[in-house]
């Protein structure tokens, strides 16, 4: 192994999976915060799969973005 400042561990599969998991957890939390900021609908308790939550988020935000571009 060369004497670089970047270690092999940074590029390992295990570390990549961990970073990816953290990224998806943050995205998941941000979707819940945007869709249900007060907790009124109980999205956090439903534990929806990431893909379903993302599609729900996109369904809710795309009409708003299209309306803004039409004006």
N, C-alpha and C positions, 0 to 999 in steps of 0.2 A: 504494500500500500504506500502511496506517495505521502509526502509531508504537506498535505493541504490543510487549510483551516476547517474544511468541511469533512466531517467524519462519515464513514460508511453507514453508520447507524441512522443518519439523517435520511438517507435514501433507501433504507430497508423497507420491505413490504409492511412489516409490522407498524413502523412509524407512519408510513403512508396511509394505512388503514385507520390509524388513530387520528391523524390530521383530518382525513375525510369524514370520519364520524363526528368530530368536533364541529366541522363546517356544517354538516347536515343538521346537527342539533341546534346550532345557532340559527340557521335558516328556518327550522321548524318553529323555534320559539318566536322568531320575528313574524312569521305568518300568523301565529296565534295572537300575538300582540296587535297586529294590524286588523285582523278579522273580529276579534272579541276582546277589546281592551278592558272592558269592565268585568268580564267573566260571566256575563248575563246568560250566554248560550251554552256555557260549559264545554267549550271545545278542548280545553286542556284535560278534562276528565275523560273525554271520549277516546283518547289515545288513537286517533286516526293514523293510518299509514302515511308516510311522507308524501307519496305521490297523490293521494286523495286530497290531502290538505293543500298541496301546491295547486292542484287543478281548481279547487274551491276558491283559493285566493285569486287565481288568474281570472276565473269567471266573474268575480266581484270587481276586480280592478280594470279589466279591459273595457267594459262599457264606459267607465268614467274617462279613461284615456281617449277613447274614440270620440266622446262628446266634446272633450277639450280641443281636439284637433279639428273638429267640424266648425267650431266657432271662429 
